[in-house]
Structure formats: C-alpha cells, structure tokens
Amino acid sequence: QGVKKGSDALKEAIGRLYLARDQPAEAVKMLTDVYAAAKRIDGTSPEEVPPVPDAALGKQLADVGDRIIRGETKDAVDLAKTVLASARNSGDRAAQAPAVKLLVAAYAANKDIDGALQASKELAKVARKAGGTKVRVIALASLADALLADGEPGQAATAAEEAVAEARNAGDSEALLAALLALYGVHRIMGKPASALRAAQQALEAARGRGRRAEVAALLAVGDAHPSSPESLAAAQEAVAGFRELDDKRGEGAALIALAFAQGSQPDSRYEEGVRSALSAGLIFKELGERAGEALALCTASRASALKEDTQEASRLAREALQMYRELNLSCGEAYASELVCDAPFAALQQTGARLLVDEDKLAHVEISELATQDSLESIVATLHNFHARGKCQHFMSIVLHVNGTPAPTRLHSYAMASGTFLVGLRSVGLPVVSCCWGTIAGPSWGLFFAGDYRIVAQGTKLVTPILRPLECLADLVGNSNYAQLTIDHGTMSPQSMLEMGMCHQVQKDADMAQKAATEQAKRISNFPVLAARQTLCLMCPDAERMSSCGEPEPSRGPPAEP
C-alpha cells in the first residue's frame, strides 16, 4: 500500500512538473527512470500510466520558447511544427499539448492570427483527449486569446467562461486562477471594465493562500481592470508595495503603470500623481534595459500629461516613445505612440452629450457636435421615434440640427457618429430637417451638415476637404462633379463657394444668425400639411439607409521620424 501511495504521489509530481513547463532534460530523464521502477513494483498497467515527455523533445520545446523570446518567430513556427510532428509520430501524448501551445505562441508572435486560431482549436482537441484539468483549461484560455485576436470577442468570452466552469467543476484552484485571469483579459480588451474587475477580484480570491507572488499578480490584474474605480486604485497601490517586498523590479514597473492609469482616471483628477508614477516606472525599466517597457511608461506619462492639459510635455513624451518603438520595430507600440502624438493638441477635448429640445412652435432642436456620446445619440433617436409615432406629429413638425463644428481625434468619435447610424435613425423619423453649422466642418461633421434638407452656413465657417468617409448618397445630394471635388481636393472651402455650387442654401454672418434663420425656415416648412411634406421628402431625398458613411476609418498617422 505504501508503494502504491508513493507511485501515485510520483505521478502527481511528474504531472505538476510538466504542466508548469519546468522540465529540464535531466529532471525529465530522472523522473522517467524512477517512474518506470515504481511501475514495475506496483504492477501498474501501461494504459494507466500517463506518458512522460521525452528528454529530447523537452529540449526542443525549450528551444522553441527561446526563439520566440529572441524574435526569431518564423524559425520558432517551423521548429514547433517539427516538434509536434515528432510527438505525434512517437505517440508521446505528454509532449503534444505543450508543442501545440508553443505553436500558438509562435504563430501569434509571427502575427499570423489565422494560424494561431487554428492551432488553438487543435490544442483544445488534444486537451480533451489526453490532458487533465489544467491542460484543458490552458487550451481553452489559448483558444479565447486567439478568437479575440481574430475579431470574435463573443466566442472568446464563451471559451474563457468554459475554462472557468471546467476548473470549478474539477475543484482545481490553480487552474481556476489561470482561467479567471484569462476571462479578465478578454473582458478588459473588449472594453468591459466592470466584468473585467469582477473576474480579477474572483482571481484574487482564488490566489489567496497560494503564495505571496500569486496574490500580488492577482492584485495587479485588479488594479488594471477598471482604472476609474476606487477598488482598482487601491489594488494597484497594494501591487506596487507587494512587488517591492518581493524585490521584483519588472513587476513593480508594471504595477506603477497600472497605478498611473488608475490615478489619471479617478474623478478627483490625480493627473500629477499619474505622471510621477509613470515616470518612476520608466526609470525602473531603463535600469533593467527594457526599452519596450520604458516606451510604454513614456506613453502612459504622455497620456497623464495630456489629461493635465500640458500639451507640450505630452507631445514630447509621446515623441520619445515613438522613436523607441521605431528603433525596436514594434508596429503596435508605434501606432499607439503615433496616436498619442496626434492627440496631444486636443488634450483638453472630452466627449459631451448631444441635446434634444422641443419649443412651442413644434420644432425639435438637436444641438450636436462630433464629440457627442453614444448614449446621448441613441437617446435622441429613440425619443424622436417614440414621440413622433405615438403623437402623430402633435409634438413636433420639423427638426433643426445645430451643428457645432469641432474637429476631434477618432478616439472621441462614438460609433453612431463615425458610422453614420445616427443619421440613418434621424432621417428615418420622416420629418423635414434643417441644418445650420459653424466652426470647422471636417470628418463626421460633414454628414451632420448634409443630413439637412435645407442647409445654412455661418460666415467664417471652415469646410475642410477631402471628405474621407462620405455618405453613400453624397453624389445624389450634390452631383457628381461636386462629389469629386469634395472627396479629392485638399484644403478648405468657403461658405460662399458652397453657396455658388448649390451645396447650401443660405450664408449668414455669424452662428446666432444662422441658428435663427434655420429656426425660421423650419417654421415655414411646418406650415405645410404633414402628408405633403412627407411625400415631397420621399420623392426628393435618398433612402435613410444610404445616409450611413462608406469606407474605412483613416488609420492613425504619426509624425515623420526625427533626424
């Protein structure tokens, strides 16, 4: 009986060693010999014996990992395929799962998302056949990562939740911790901070009692999950202290970056503290020689400086980070830093809600800019449809669109504004629309301007061309020659030119006069019978569905490299 217990304990030890991927060739060979001796003593049948990875395959697996770290991604993919083929030919089930796992990592490092997704699905199949709970959880977590990178967030969340359920059913706290962290990562990238925080807090509970390092790592996840919440701020501060206790400089730098984000996202505006935390992280990574980490810290400090409305400092830090990313040839980081450089002049801009007002003349006034929030746009469209459908034109007869031209970076454009779905909802109400605009008309503001049946422009308005994402029906609205000029020419157009070309109907001396003229014109239109106005609109205007924007968003462009 004692020998049987010893054999079972040895099986578990080998399994844990293998699953932790800590398998030097000498240790694997030694454990294989001891395991074979234990098998002869207790008479275990070969079918019950979990396979032990071959020492040579273990060394090749380590080589794959080394090549991924060194950036030799194509060679890592080829070697991982060779190892997987050798494991299959030899019938070594223990080496198949890590070989496929490393193949997933190699594909991801090589930016081959389709290959990573296919390998992740294969890993899930291998895990179901040969793996234990931990292997199945790791396979499902890898599948979630690959699905997320492939643009399928719903399926990624499902795979991560399945991994959590698998670990909970097995009662394996270690696997549960890994699954919850995978679920946290999926929700974090999907932009669901509340769900990410909930998963990270559950991971923190699972990490209790598993050692200080696991607990501090879970605290870092909580601190990064929902930066604007007080829970994340407190967790990030604890994570910084915990990594200092463990003398883990890399962990401390990562925790300081999470803390900087949390400090900059708090309602009480701790931007100065955020800048200091990010710069401290940058110094740590600089001492360690981690240039990618230093660049990320500079990007975080640039973001905090932008929130502090220090545009010069934000631009300087972002340019330094951009130069580092270019030297490291990291395209993802280069795109992020480029966006920060472009956004620095607009540091003070924030999204604002659009407003809907109804006056005594039965006119619905919509005050809007391209900074309007998604919730406010959805609420306006829903309110217009509900009142118009139930009231049968008793509440309002026309819509006046007050467009404040305020150019903003793409990150501040809501989906309804950028895609044109707000215009589709507005036009589908079926009422006459009078639009008036002032300021600088560029980007999504062009759609708001052309959404009106009657268009008024204030003197001094700058109309910036080209229109990068024009309305699908723009050629029908302005004619083919004007369409070509709006989408090809680079520069600005004056309100007088727009009037001469027939693309607007009035030019007023300032914004107040333009709004007053739009209101008067809407009153005149409202004096006509409702049925006649609706029928005229149906004959003269394009279908509402064609008011959406066409094309893809303009990619973020950074400044040229500094000499």
N, C-alpha and C positions, 0 to 999 in steps of 0.2 A: 504493500500500500504506500509506503514511503517513497519507493522508487517511482510509483505511478504519479504521486503528487509532484515529485521533483521533475518528472518528464513534462507534466502539464505546465509547471512554472517555467520550464525552459522554453516550451512552445510560446508561451505568452511573452517571454523576454525577447525571443527572436522576432516575433511579430512587432513588438513595440520598437525594437531597434530598426527594423526595416521601414515601418511606417514613418518614423521620424527622419528617415533618409540619412541616418548617421551610420553608414555601413562601409568602413574601410575594408579593403580586401582581406587584411589579416584577420580582422574580427569575424568577418563572414566565414572565412575558411575554418577558423577555430570553432565557431558555433556549429557549423555544419558537421564537423567531426564528432563533437560532443553529442549533438542531437542524434546522429546515427548510432552512437554507442547506447544512448538511452532507449532508442527504438528497439535495439536488439535485446536489451534487458527486460523491458516490459512487454515485448511481443506485439507492439502496435502494428496494425496492417498498413501497407504503403498507401492505401486510399485515404486513410485518416490523417496522414502526415501532410501538413501544409508545406508547399515547396519552399525551399530556401534559395535565394538568388545566387547564381554562380559568381565566384570572385572576379572572373574576367569581365563579366557583364556589369558587375558593380563598378569596376574601374572605368568602363566605357561610359556608364551613366554619369559618373563624376566628371569625365572629360566633356560631356555634352553641357553640363552646367557651367564648367569653366569657359567654354567657348561662348556661351550666351553672355556671361559676365564681361568677357573681353570684347564683345561686339561682333564676333565672327558668326553672324546669325545664319548665313547660308550654309556654312560648314556644319553648324550645330544642327540644322534641319536634316542635312544628309546623314550625319552620324546618328541622330536619333532614329531615323528610318532604318539604318543598318542594325542598330541595337534591337529595335522592335522586331525586325525580321529574324534576327538570331534567336531572340527569346521565343518566338513562335515556333521556329524550326526545332529548337531543343525541348519544347514543351515546358519551358520554365514559366509557370503562371505567376510566380512571385515577381519576375522582372518585367512582365508585360505592362502592369499598371504604371509603375514609375517611368517606363520608357515612353508610354503614350502621354503621360503627364508632362515630361520634358519636351516631347514633340509639340504639345500645345504651346508651351512657353517659347520654344524656338520659332514656331510659326508667328506667334504674337510679336516677338522681338524683330522678326523679319517683315512685320507689317502685312502679313498675309492672313487677313481676318477669315476668309473663307476656309483656308486650310486649318486654322485654329478651331473653327467651329466644327469642321468635320472630325478632327482629332478628338475634340471634347465629346462628341457623340459616341465615338468609338471607345473612349475611356469609360463612359457610362455603361456601355455594353460589357466591357471587360470586368468592371467592378461588380456588376450584377452576377456574373458567372463565377468569379474567382475570389473576389475581395470580401473582407469583413466590413463592419460598420464604418470604420474610419476611411477605408478605401472608397466605399460608395459615397460617403459624404464629400470627400475630396473631389471625386469625379463630378458630382452634381454641382459643387461650387465652381469647378473649372468650366463646366457647361454654362453656368449662369454668366460667368465673365465673358465667354466667347459670344453668347447670344446678345449680351449688352453691347459688345463692340460691333456686332453685326447689325445693330439698329433694331433689335427686337426686345425692348425693355419689359414688356408684359411677360414673355416667355422666360426671360432671365429671372424676374421676380418669382415666377412659379417654380423654376428649378431650385432657387435658393430656399424657398419655403419648403419644398420637398426634402431638401437636405436637412433642414431644421427638424422636420417631422421624423425623418429617419433616425436622427441622433437621439431625439427624445424617446422614441419608442424603444430604442436599444438601451436607454439609460446610460449612455456614454457621455460623461460631462466634457471630456476633451474634444470629442467630435462635435458636441453641441456648441462649444465655444467657437470652433472653426466655422461651423455653419452659420451661426448668428453674425459673426464678423463678415461673412460673405453677403448675407442678407443686408447688413448695414451698408456695405459698399454699393450694392445695387440701388438701394433707395437713395443713397447720397448722390450718386451720379444721375439718377432720374429726376433729381430736384424735389425730393420729398423729405424735407428735413425732420418733420415730426415723426414719420415712420422710421427714418434712419436713427433718430435719437432713441426711440423705443427699442429697436433691435440692439443698439450699442449698450443701453442700460441692462438689457437681459444678458448680453455677453459679459458685462461687468459682474453680474451676479454669478454667472457660471464660472468666472475666473477666480472668485473668492476661494481661498484655500488651496489654490494651485500654484502658489509661489508668488513672490513679490513682482517678478518680471512680467508674468502673465497679467496680473492685476493692473500694473502700470500701463501696459499696452492697451488693455481694455479702456482704461481711463482716457488715453489718447483718442480712442475711437469716439468716446462720449464727447470729448472736447471738440472734436472736428465735425460731429454730426449736425448740430443745429447752432451755428455760431451766435445767432441773436438771442438765444435763450440763456437765462442765468445758470441753468444746470451745466451747459457746455462750458461756460466761462469758469465755473468752479472746478469742473473736471480737468480742464486744460491747465489750470494753476497747480492742481494736485499732480498731474502728469509731469510737469516741469520739475517739481520737487522730488518726485519719485525717481525720475531718470538721473537726477543729480545724486541721489542716495546710491543708486546702482553704478555711478560713475560711467554712464552710457552717454557719451557726447553726441552721437548721432541721434539717439532718441530724444535727448534734451533739445537739440536743434529742431527736430520735427515738432515737438511739443510747443516750443516757442513760436513756431509759425502758426500752429493751430490757435495758440493764445492770442497772437496778433490779430488773426481773423475775428476771433470772438470779441476782443476789445474794440475793434473797429465797427462791429455790428451791433453793439449794445445801444439801447435807447438813449443813454446818457452821454453818448458821443465821446468815447475814450480814445480818440484818434492819436493823441500824443503818446499814450502808453502803447498803442499798437505799433507805432513807428519804432519805439525803443525796443520792443520785443522782437520785431522782425530784424532790426539791425544787429541785435545780440545773436540771433540765430545765424545771420550772415557771417559774423566773426567766428563762430564755432565751426561752421562748415569751411571757412577759409583756412583755419588752423589744421583741419583734417585733410585739406586738399580736395574736398568735394566741391568741384566747381558747379555742378548741376544744382546741388543744394544751396550754394551761395547765390546762384542766379534766381532760384525760387524765392529765397529770402528777400532779395532786392525787389522782386516783383511784388511781394507782399508789402514791403515798406513803401513802394510806389503807390500801391492801392490805398494804403492808410494815409499817405500824404495827399492824395487826390481827394479823399473824403474830408481832409483837414483844409481843403481848398488852397493848398500850396502847390500850384500848378508847375512852377519851375522845378521844385525838388522832385515832384512826381515824375516829370518828364526826364530829369537827369538820371534818376534811379532806374527807370524803365529802359532808357537807352543803354545803360551799363549792363543790365540783364540781357538785353537783346544782343549786344556784342558777345557776351559769354556764350549764349545759346548758339550763335552763329559759328563761333570757334569750335564748339562741341558738336556741331552739325545735328542738333536736336530740333527737328522741324516743329514738333508740338510746342516746345517751350518758346521757340522763335515766334510762332503765331500768337501765343499768349502775350509775350512781351511787346510785340508789334501792336496788338490791340490796346495795351496799356499806354503806349506812346501816342497812339491816335486819339485816345480818350482823355489824355491829360488836359487839353484846353477846355474840355466840357466837364471838369471835375465837379462843378457846383450844380450841374443839372441832375434832377431827380424826376422820377415818374410822378405825374399828377393825374387826378381823376377828371374825366370829362363831365360836363354838367348838362342837365336837361331842364328847361324852364318853359312853362306854358303861360301865355299872357291872356288878357281879357279879350283880345281880338282873335282868339282861337289859333294862335301861331305857336308852334313848338320850336323853341330856340335851343340849339345844341352848340355849346361852347367847347371847342376841342382843339387839340394840337397833336402832333405826332408823339408826344410824351404821354398820351392817355393810357391809363392802366387797363388791363384786360377785363377786370371785374366791372369797371365803370362802363366800358363799351358794351359788354354783354347786358348789363342792366338797362342801358338806354334803349337798345334794340328790343329787348323783352317788353319794356314799358310802352314803347311806341306801338308794338303789335297788339298788346293786350288792350290798351285804351282805344285804339282805332277799331279793332274787331268788335269789342263789346259796345262801345259808344256810338258806332255807326256815324262817324265824322262829327259827333256832337262836341268832342273835346278840343280838337284842332283840325284845321283845314289845310295847312301848309307847314313845311319845315324850313327853318332858316338855319343854315350851317355857318357858324362863326369860326373861321379857321385862323388861328394864330400861328404864323409860320416860324417855327423854332427848330432849326436843324439839330439833330441829336445822333449819337452813335447807335449802331444797330442793337447793342445790348439793351438799350432803353426802349426799343420798339416792341410793343406787345404783339402776340401772334395775330390777333384780329386786325391790327393796324398794318402789319407787314404783309400779310397775305391778301388783304382786301376783303375779308369775310365781313367786316363791319359795314363796308359799303354795300355788299350784297344784301345784308339784313336791312340796311336803311332804305335802299331802293325798293325792296320787296314790300315795304309798307304800302306803296302805291299812291303816295301823295306828292304834290309838286315840291321841289327842293330848290331853294335859292341859296347860293353860296357866296360868301364875301371873305376876302383874305387880305392879309397884310403881313409885313415882316419878310422872311425869306422862305420861299416855297421851293422845297427840294425833297427828294425821297418820297415817303408816303404822303406828304402834304399835297403833291400833285394829284393823287387820287381823290383827296378830300375836295380839292378845287374843282375837278372835272365831274364830281358827283352831282353838282347842281345843274338844274335845267336852265337857270338864269344865273350868270356868274358876274360878280362885281369885284374889282381890284382897287386897292388904295394906292394913291400916288406914292412913289418911292419904294414899292414892293420889288424885291429882287427875285426873279424867277430863274432858277439855276437849271441849266441843261448840261448833259443829256439826262433824260428820264431812264434810269437803269432798269426799273421793273414797271413798265407801263401797264395800264389797264388793257384787258383783252379787247375792249371795244373802242380804244382810243382812236384808231383810224376812222371808224364810223362817226365818231364825235367831231373830229377836227379836219378830216380829209387826209388823203394820202401824202400830199406834199407837206402839209403842216406836221403830220406824224413823222415824216422823215427828218424834218428839221428839229423836232423836239427830241428825237432819240439818237441823233448823230452829232449835232453841233455841240461844241464845248464852250461854255461861257454863261452869260446871264442875258435874259430878255427883259425889256422894259414893258410896263403896263400899256403904253401907247402902241408898241409893236403888237402885243396880244390883241388889242382892240382893232387895229388895222387888219390883222389876219383873221378876224372874226372868231377868235377863241374866247373872248369875253365880251360882255355886253355894255358895261359901264366902267369908267375910271373916275374915282372920287379923290378929293385932295388929301384925305387922311383916313385913319381907321374908324374914327367915330362917324364920319360922314358915310363911309362905306357900309357900316352896320345899319345906320339909319335908312340909307337907300335900299338895302336888302329887305328891311322890315316893311317899308312902304310898297315895294314890289310884291312881296308875299301877300300883303293885304289886297292889292289889286287882283292878284291871281285867285285869292279866296272868294272874291265876289262872283266868280263864275260858278255855275252849277257843278256840283261834285262829279256827277256822271260824265259831263262833258270834259272836265279836266282829266279824269282818269282815262277816258277813251283817247284823248289827244296825246297823253303821255304814252299810252301803249303803241300808238302809231309812230311817234317821233323818237322815242328813246329805245336804246338797246335793251335786251333782256337783262334782268337784275343779275342773273348768274354770270354775265360777262363783265361785271364790274370788278371782278377779282383781279389781282395782279398776276402777271405771267413772268416766266423766267425764274432764275435762282438768285438768292441774295448775293450781293457783291462780296467776295472774300476780303478779309481784313488785310490791309497792306501797311507795312511798316515803312519807316524812312530808309533811305539808302544807307549802306554801311559806312561807318565813319572811317576816314583815312587813318 
